[in-house]
Amino acid sequence: MAAGLLAITAMTASAAYAQNINGGGATFPYPIYSRWFTEFNRLHPEIKINYQSIGSGGGIRQTSDGTFDFGGSDAVMTDAQLQSAKVKLMMIPTVLGAVVPTYNLPGFSDLKFSQDAIAGIYLNKVKFWDDPVIAKENPGVKLPHTGILPVYRSDGSGTTYIFTDWLSKVSPEWLKTVGPASPSVKWPAGIGAKGNEGVAGMVKQAPGGFGYVELIYAVSNKMEYGSVRNKAGKFVKASTEGVTAAAAANAKNIPADYRVSITDAPGATSYPISSFTWLLIPVQSADPAKGKALREFLDWMLTTGEGEAAGMTYAPLPPAVAARVKKTVATVH
């Protein structure tokens, strides 16, 4: 009888603690988030974390208004966004990743792209693959006179934020014509597609297509992606090592709230279109049980999940940053 009562009590406690936590946002980290949430659920069956890959704009909006329990963003929330949010939020960095120039030009691998070439493609000035701006960085390669179809994100996107953050730093013409970093801009040329998945799919099916996606989407779709000239003048192909170098070059500039840009980082090995990605976490969840569950997940992420980053083409948080984040996570309620 006593054993049965204890079992019922334990089941009741478990049911009371069972949590369905709903979030969404950035597509950039979705592959690793999906894996993490599944693995965490295996360890904690009472906690199910659901994540909708809808883009950073949607993540910021729906977390700020309380629709989501948490969000994901590759775009740094502005002071105005943080102040106007109905829920007080903190930005927790999770991993780092690379945005790569991917293209559909059969027979041509490992092309090199300068800042002027990439900006020119999206400014509608570089329209053919054999344009001198591309050709001069690829000597000995007989590029075809094939039209370039620029593909961009049609949704509010952190990947677009990272990409335009870099463009606004390296191309004065881009900054003057289109403007500073933003999750959504008025593109001078090209065709839009939704999500990293959509851009990858459009480039893959469009001869001459050119787009920007998070590295794992290019790798998993077996797509060509090029090297990009960095601030030191070196052409670097995206890798976890290149992203880590970019983060290390900016380590001293990371503020207490973790809102930092690491695009166009100095250093010969730094990959230039690199970024942190963040989870948007309420400082005080409306439901204390959800706050506790989120804190438990974040602790697991920092101690275990980070070890899986490199295997999925992301870079883990630098140890010094991870130590700081762990202290911040302790304040989540």
Buried (B, 14 or more C-beta within 10 A) or exposed (E): EEEEEEEEEEEEEEEEEBBEBBBBBBBBBBBBBEBBBEBBBEEBEBBBBEBBBBBBBBBBBBBBEEBBBBBBBBBBBEEEBBEEBEBEBBBBBBBBBBBBBBBBBEEBEEBBBBBBBBBBBBBBBBBBBEBEBBBEBBEEBEBEEBEBBBBBBBBBBBBBBBBBBBBBBBBEEBBEBBEEBBBBBEBEBBBBBBBBBBBBBBBBEBEBBBBBBBBBBBBEBEBBBBBBBBBEEBBBBBBBBBBBBBBBBBEEEBEEEBBBBBBBBEBEBBBBBBBBBBBBBBEEBEEEBBBBBBBBBBBBBBEEBBEBBBEBBBBBBBEEBBEBBBEBBEEBE
